[in-house]
Amino acid sequence: MAGLLDDGGIWERCFILLEHKEAMKRQSLEATWKIRPILYTQELEQIQLALSESLHTHKRITPRMYDDFEDVEISGIVTAIQTQSGD
């Protein structure tokens, strides 16, 4: 019975329109979206300090980066810092 309801099973092939299948996938994906964290001044200063220290001392850092669906950790040594202007 499980084979009838599994991804690509008879039920899906016969009774679910392509548009409905895409909408179901999109809805499932949207349900896993994460809310962007709000960084306060002290946290931003700590991040800037860690980036600056890595730049000057060639120390490896592993920051946790925000992503819409999961946190991503990137490990490396900072070689350049580009700031964005608030214009």
Secondary structure, 3 states (H helix, E strand, C coil): CHHHHCCCCHHHHHHCCHHHHHHHHHHHHHHCCCCCCCCCHHHHHHHHHHHHHHHHHCCCECCEECCCCCCEECCECCCCCCCCCCC
